[in-house]
Amino acid sequence: MKPNILLITVDQMRFDCLHYLNHPVIQTPNLDHLASRGVTFTSAYSATPSCVPARASIITGMSQRSHGRVGYQDHVPWTYEHTLPGELADAGYHTQCIGKMHVYPTRNLCGFHNIELHDGYMHYNRNRARSSALEWWDYTDDYLPWLRERAGYDQDIMDHGLDCNASVVSKPWHLEEKYHPTNWAVTRSIDFLRRRDPGKPFFLWTSFVRPHSPLDPPQAYLDLYRNIELPEPPIGDWADTEDADRAGFNPTTGRGIVHDRMRKDALAAYYALITHIDNQIGRLLNALFEFGVSDNTVIMFTSDHGDLMGDHNLYQKRLAYEGSAKVPFILCDPTGKLGLESGKTVNQVVEMRDIMPTLLDVANVAIPDSVDGSSVLPLSIRNNGEKLEWREFLHGEHAHGPMSYHYATDGKRKYIWYSQTGVEQYFNLEADPQELQNLINDASCADEISGWRSRVVNELIGREEGYTDGVQLIVGRPPQNVLRHIL
């Protein structure tokens, strides 16, 4: 039988929050175990680092230019011909998603045989001004009816009072741990293992909503990070240090100065949510053993994007800096059948679009021509020093109002162009991994910068926004969240 596949994704987890990668305080024993037995990719990025476009790349294997989602916009139908779960289902897999998909329509199967959804707080579903939203949970969410059945019919996911995008406000989970959305995702995943078709291999996508805010870990996990020294955020020589409009005190802020106590409490809660997820992953791994499938299940772990968490006085996602755009990425094969080199780290730049072709490769299923990504299996096996062909760099972007940008990186250098202002940044990530020094005006880097700028120009040729004439970048062209070819 073909190998089972378990894809584990989290929402908004930074690349560096793994003990395996020498984080000074984070506790991630189960993820460390997967990394030590598998392959860890240290230059994994989200090309368009917010939930909707990142998940479009995961599900379709397409670049943002191909799937058309170059910013964050809900209510745009998902009508892709080829999807990861669809191709696996056609190849005989029993396919199931538990947790966050963030597609539209909300209950679009996207090729899965079945879905059990919890996307978090979705504003367009919770808008009670629309009559159809009065009992939204009946048709758009599976976690809340489950919660109400077990913990009381007056329960709601907003009862703790935290905003779903509150990056700097935290509070302990207000119910028993077993009712937390993180536990629910694993509880339902284990139930799938019980009721799956044993005559077919399975593809299970366990998709956690956390550590995306609200920052609401169970108290026991929060206690692990309270009253200990936490890492200080890097503040680049280019970062804003003034907060005249006090934007930093807005709980849904994306930028601004936050007072130190609030920052530390938020960071402790963020780490606590990650450790909570790690412990629940351990519970899921144990269930694989109990159901007799651990020896034939390939596991991939990643996040859709990161969270700046105060880096350079910035919060949340969307931006091109490492804390936002760079993600953890682990491939583990306990069976040993794929020939992965256990404990290997890979520094070639990989992206969300590489998930679909990799997992199809694992299943020995043909990769559709629509896929722009590449299987990372050749990078993961022991190759006796043979140099493998791989992409030279990644182009990323995000429509984000006056902060809209394009970036290019190979994991060693990074060039950023803000399309509405013309501001440019250039970082030597090898010498300056925290992006502390903007080298854009460094004469010694002029030739390098010109080369990276040309790469972005070439990526944008023919784009409908008119970002380039093929020779230079054009400032001020209105950004779009969605390209016309998918509307």
C-alpha positions in Angstrom: 0.0 0.0 0.0 1.1 3.6 -0.7 2.3 5.5 2.4 -0.2 7.4 4.4 0.4 11.2 4.5 -0.1 13.5 7.5 0.2 17.2 6.8 0.4 19.3 9.9 0.1 23.0 9.5 -0.1 25.8 12.1 -1.1 29.4 11.6 1.3 32.2 12.1 4.3 30.3 13.6 7.7 31.9 13.1 10.6 30.0 11.6 12.8 30.2 14.7 10.4 28.9 17.3 11.9 25.4 17.4 14.2 24.2 20.2 15.8 22.0 17.5 17.0 25.3 15.8 18.6 26.5 19.0 15.8 28.8 20.2 16.8 29.9 23.7 13.6 29.2 25.6 10.9 27.5 23.4 10.0 23.9 24.3 9.1 21.8 21.3 10.1 18.2 22.1 7.8 16.5 19.6 8.7 18.7 16.7 12.3 18.3 17.6 11.8 14.5 17.4 10.3 14.9 13.9 13.2 17.1 12.9 15.9 14.7 14.2 14.3 11.8 12.3 13.6 13.9 9.2 14.8 16.8 7.2 14.6 20.5 8.2 14.5 23.2 5.7 16.1 26.4 7.1 15.2 28.7 4.2 11.5 28.1 3.9 9.3 31.1 3.0 5.7 32.0 2.4 5.7 34.0 -0.8 2.5 35.8 0.1 2.5 35.7 3.9 -1.1 35.9 4.9 -3.7 33.1 5.4 -5.7 33.1 2.1 -2.9 33.3 -0.5 -0.5 31.1 1.5 -3.2 28.4 1.7 -3.9 28.7 -2.0 -0.3 27.8 -2.7 -0.5 24.8 -0.3 -3.7 23.4 -1.9 -2.8 24.1 -5.6 1.0 24.0 -5.7 0.8 27.3 -7.7 2.8 30.5 -7.3 0.8 33.6 -6.3 0.9 34.8 -9.9 -0.8 31.6 -11.1 -3.4 31.1 -8.3 -4.1 34.9 -8.5 -4.2 35.7 -4.8 -1.5 38.4 -4.2 -3.1 39.9 -1.1 -5.7 39.1 1.5 -9.3 39.0 0.2 -12.2 36.8 1.3 -15.3 35.9 -0.7 -13.4 35.0 -3.9 -14.4 31.5 -5.1 -11.9 28.7 -5.1 -12.4 27.0 -8.5 -9.0 25.3 -9.1 -9.0 22.3 -11.4 -6.1 20.5 -9.6 -5.7 20.4 -5.8 -3.5 18.4 -3.5 -6.4 16.5 -1.9 -8.2 16.1 -5.2 -5.2 14.5 -6.9 -4.6 12.1 -3.9 -8.3 11.2 -3.8 -8.2 10.4 -7.5 -5.2 8.2 -6.8 -7.1 6.1 -4.2 -6.4 8.0 -1.0 -9.0 8.6 1.7 -8.7 12.4 2.2 -9.7 14.4 5.3 -9.1 18.0 6.5 -9.5 18.9 10.2 -9.3 22.6 11.2 -8.5 25.6 9.1 -8.9 25.8 5.4 -9.9 29.5 4.9 -11.4 28.9 1.4 -14.6 30.2 -0.2 -17.3 29.0 -0.2 -16.4 28.1 3.3 -17.5 24.5 2.9 -15.8 24.0 -0.5 -14.2 20.5 -0.3 -11.3 21.5 -2.6 -11.0 17.8 -3.4 -11.3 16.4 0.1 -13.7 13.6 0.8 -14.7 15.3 4.0 -13.8 18.4 6.1 -14.3 19.4 9.7 -13.8 23.1 9.9 -12.6 25.7 12.4 -11.2 28.7 10.6 -11.2 30.8 13.7 -13.2 34.1 13.8 -14.3 34.9 10.2 -15.6 38.4 10.0 -17.6 37.8 6.9 -19.4 34.9 8.5 -20.0 36.6 11.9 -21.5 39.8 10.4 -25.0 39.6 12.0 -26.2 42.5 9.8 -26.8 39.7 7.2 -29.8 37.5 8.2 -27.9 34.4 7.0 -25.3 35.0 9.7 -27.7 34.6 12.7 -26.8 31.0 13.1 -23.5 31.0 11.1 -22.0 28.2 13.1 -24.6 25.7 11.7 -23.0 25.8 8.3 -19.5 27.4 8.5 -17.9 26.0 11.6 -17.7 22.5 13.2 -15.8 23.4 16.3 -18.4 25.7 17.9 -21.3 23.2 17.8 -18.9 20.6 19.3 -17.9 23.1 22.0 -21.5 24.0 22.8 -22.6 20.4 23.0 -19.9 19.6 25.6 -19.2 22.8 27.5 -22.6 24.5 27.4 -24.9 26.1 24.8 -24.0 29.6 25.8 -20.3 29.1 24.9 -18.7 31.2 22.1 -15.2 31.5 20.8 -15.1 35.2 21.7 -16.1 34.7 25.4 -12.6 35.5 26.6 -12.8 39.0 25.1 -9.7 38.8 22.9 -9.8 40.0 19.4 -8.9 37.4 16.7 -6.1 39.7 15.5 -4.9 40.9 18.9 -1.2 40.5 18.5 -0.2 42.2 21.8 -3.0 41.2 24.2 -3.1 37.8 25.9 -5.2 35.9 28.4 -5.3 32.3 29.6 -7.8 30.0 28.1 -11.0 30.3 30.1 -12.2 26.7 29.9 -10.8 23.2 30.5 -7.9 22.5 28.2 -9.7 19.7 26.4 -12.1 22.3 25.0 -9.3 24.4 23.4 -9.4 24.6 19.5 -5.9 23.0 19.5 -7.1 20.0 21.4 -10.2 19.8 19.2 -8.2 19.5 16.1 -6.3 16.5 17.4 -9.4 14.9 19.0 -11.1 15.0 15.6 -8.0 13.9 13.8 -7.8 10.8 16.1 -11.4 10.1 15.4 -10.7 10.1 11.6 -8.0 7.5 12.3 -10.7 5.4 13.9 -13.3 5.7 11.2 -11.1 5.9 8.0 -11.3 3.3 5.3 -8.6 0.8 6.3 -8.4 -0.5 2.7 -7.0 2.8 1.4 -4.0 4.9 2.3 -5.0 8.2 3.9 -4.2 11.8 3.5 -5.0 13.7 6.7 -4.4 17.5 7.0 -4.5 18.5 10.6 -4.6 22.3 10.4 -4.3 24.2 13.7 -5.6 27.8 14.0 -3.1 28.7 16.7 -0.6 30.3 17.4 -2.5 32.8 15.5 -4.2 35.2 17.9 -6.2 35.3 20.1 -3.2 34.6 22.4 -5.1 32.3 24.7 -3.0 29.3 25.9 -4.1 27.1 28.7 -2.6 28.3 32.0 -0.2 25.4 32.5 1.6 26.3 29.2 1.6 30.0 30.0 3.3 29.3 33.3 6.2 27.8 31.4 7.2 31.2 30.0 6.2 33.6 32.8 8.9 35.1 34.9 11.8 33.9 32.7 14.0 36.0 30.5 12.6 36.1 27.0 14.5 37.1 23.8 14.6 40.8 23.0 13.2 41.6 19.5 15.7 42.7 16.9 15.3 46.4 16.0 16.9 47.4 12.7 18.7 50.7 12.1 15.9 51.4 9.6 12.9 50.7 12.0 10.4 53.3 13.1 11.0 54.3 16.7 8.3 56.9 17.1 4.7 56.2 17.8 3.1 59.7 17.7 -0.4 58.4 17.0 0.0 55.7 19.7 -0.9 53.0 17.2 1.0 50.5 19.2 -1.6 50.4 21.8 -4.3 49.2 19.4 -4.7 45.5 20.1 -5.0 44.7 16.4 -1.9 46.7 15.5 0.4 45.8 12.8 3.1 48.4 13.8 3.9 50.7 16.6 5.7 50.9 19.9 4.2 48.5 22.6 5.2 48.9 26.2 7.6 46.2 27.4 5.2 44.5 29.8 2.6 44.0 27.1 5.2 42.8 24.6 6.6 40.2 27.1 3.2 38.9 28.1 2.2 38.5 24.4 5.5 36.7 23.6 5.1 34.4 26.6 1.5 33.5 25.4 2.7 33.0 21.8 5.4 30.6 22.9 2.9 28.9 25.2 0.5 28.3 22.3 3.3 26.7 20.3 4.3 24.3 23.1 0.6 23.5 23.6 0.4 22.6 19.9 3.6 20.6 20.2 2.2 18.5 23.1 -1.0 17.8 21.1 1.1 16.8 18.1 2.7 14.3 20.5 -0.8 13.0 21.3 -1.5 12.6 17.5 1.8 10.8 16.9 0.9 8.4 19.7 -2.5 7.8 18.1 -0.7 6.9 14.9 1.1 4.2 16.8 -2.0 2.9 18.5 -3.9 2.6 15.2 -0.9 0.7 13.7 0.0 3.3 11.0 3.0 5.1 12.4 5.4 2.9 10.4 3.7 3.8 7.1 2.9 7.5 7.5 5.0 10.3 6.1 4.7 13.5 8.0 5.2 17.1 6.9 5.0 20.1 9.3 4.9 23.8 8.4 3.2 27.1 8.9 1.4 29.3 6.4 3.4 32.4 7.5 5.0 33.8 10.6 4.4 36.7 13.1 6.8 39.6 13.6 6.0 39.7 17.4 7.7 43.0 17.9 10.7 42.6 15.5 11.6 46.1 14.3 8.5 47.4 16.3 6.2 45.5 13.9 3.5 42.9 14.6 1.5 40.3 12.7 2.2 39.0 9.2 2.0 40.2 5.6 5.4 41.9 5.5 8.6 40.4 3.9 10.8 40.4 7.0 12.1 37.1 8.3 9.7 36.9 11.3 6.7 37.2 9.0 7.7 35.5 5.8 10.0 32.7 6.9 8.4 29.5 8.3 9.3 26.1 9.8 9.4 23.3 7.3 10.0 19.6 8.3 9.6 16.4 6.3 9.8 13.2 8.3 9.6 9.6 7.0 9.6 7.2 10.0 9.3 4.3 7.5 12.7 5.0 5.9 11.3 4.1 2.5 11.9 7.5 1.0 15.6 7.4 1.7 15.6 10.7 3.6 18.8 11.6 5.4 17.8 11.8 9.1 18.8 15.0 10.9 19.7 16.7 7.6 19.2 20.5 7.3 18.7 22.0 3.8 19.3 25.7 3.0 17.9 25.9 -0.5 14.9 28.2 -0.6 11.5 26.4 -0.5 8.0 27.7 -0.4 4.3 26.7 0.2 4.0 25.8 -3.5 6.4 23.0 -2.9 4.1 21.1 -0.5 1.7 19.7 -3.2 4.4 18.3 -5.5 6.4 16.9 -2.6 3.4 15.0 -1.2 2.4 13.8 -4.6 5.9 12.6 -5.1 5.8 10.8 -1.8 2.6 9.0 -3.0 4.1 8.4 -6.5 1.2 10.4 -8.1 1.7 12.4 -11.2 2.2 16.1 -10.7 -0.2 18.2 -12.8 1.2 20.8 -15.2 -0.6 23.5 -13.3 1.8 23.1 -10.4 4.6 25.7 -10.2 6.4 24.2 -7.1 8.9 21.4 -7.0 9.2 18.3 -4.9 11.8 18.7 -2.1 12.5 14.9 -2.0 15.7 15.2 -4.1 17.0 17.8 -1.6 16.1 15.5 1.3 17.9 12.3 0.4 21.6 11.5 0.9 23.2 12.5 -2.5 26.9 12.0 -1.8 27.7 15.7 -2.4 26.1 15.8 -5.8 24.9 19.4 -6.6 21.2 19.4 -7.4 19.5 21.9 -9.6 17.0 24.1 -7.7 15.5 27.5 -8.0 18.0 30.3 -7.6 15.6 32.6 -5.7 12.0 33.2 -4.6 9.8 36.1 -5.6 7.2 37.1 -3.0 4.7 39.9 -2.6 1.7 41.2 -0.7 -0.8 43.9 -1.5 -1.0 45.9 1.7 -2.1 49.4 1.0 0.8 51.9 1.3 3.0 49.0 2.6 2.5 46.9 -0.6 5.7 45.3 -1.6 7.6 42.8 -3.7 10.6 40.8 -2.4 13.2 38.4 -3.7 15.4 36.1 -1.7 17.6 33.0 -1.9 17.8 32.7 1.9 21.2 34.4 1.8 20.3 37.9 0.5 17.0 39.7 0.4 15.8 42.6 -1.7 12.5 44.4 -0.9 10.7 47.0 -3.0 7.7 49.0 -1.6 5.6 49.6 -4.7 3.7 52.6 -3.4 6.6 54.6 -2.1 9.6 53.3 -4.0 11.5 52.6 -0.8 14.0 49.8 -1.2 15.8 47.6 1.3 18.6 45.1 1.0 19.8 42.6 3.6 22.8 40.3 3.8 21.1 37.4 5.7 24.3 35.4 6.0 26.0 38.2 7.9 22.9 39.8 9.3 20.1 37.2 9.8 18.0 39.6 12.0 17.9 42.2 9.2 19.4 44.9 11.4 21.2 46.8 8.7 19.7 48.0 5.5 22.4 48.0 2.9 20.5 49.7 0.1 22.8 52.7 0.1 26.0 50.7 0.5 28.1 51.4 -2.6 29.9 48.1 -2.2 26.6 46.3 -2.7 25.5 48.3 -5.7 26.1 45.6 -8.3 24.4 42.9 -6.2 21.4 45.2 -5.6 21.1 46.0 -9.3 20.9 42.2 -10.0 18.3 41.6 -7.4 16.2 44.6 -8.7 16.4 43.1 -12.2 15.1 39.8 -10.9 12.0 41.5 -9.5 11.5 43.4 -12.7 11.6 40.2 -14.7 9.1 38.6 -12.4 6.7 41.5 -12.8 6.8 41.7 -16.6 3.3 41.4 -18.0 1.5 41.8 -14.7 -1.8 43.7 -15.0 -0.9 46.2 -12.3 1.8 47.7 -14.5 4.6 47.5 -11.9 7.3 47.6 -14.6 7.9 48.5 -18.2 10.4 45.7 -18.5 13.3 47.9 -17.7 12.6 49.6 -14.4 10.1 49.4 -11.5 7.3 51.9 -11.6 6.2 53.4 -8.3 2.6 54.1 -7.4 0.7 51.6 -9.5 -2.4 50.6 -7.6 -2.0 47.2 -6.0 -4.6 44.5 -6.3 -5.5 41.7 -3.8 -6.7 39.4 -6.5 -5.6 39.1 -10.2 -8.4 39.3 -12.8 -7.9 35.9 -14.2 -9.5 34.2 -11.2 -12.4 36.6 -10.8 
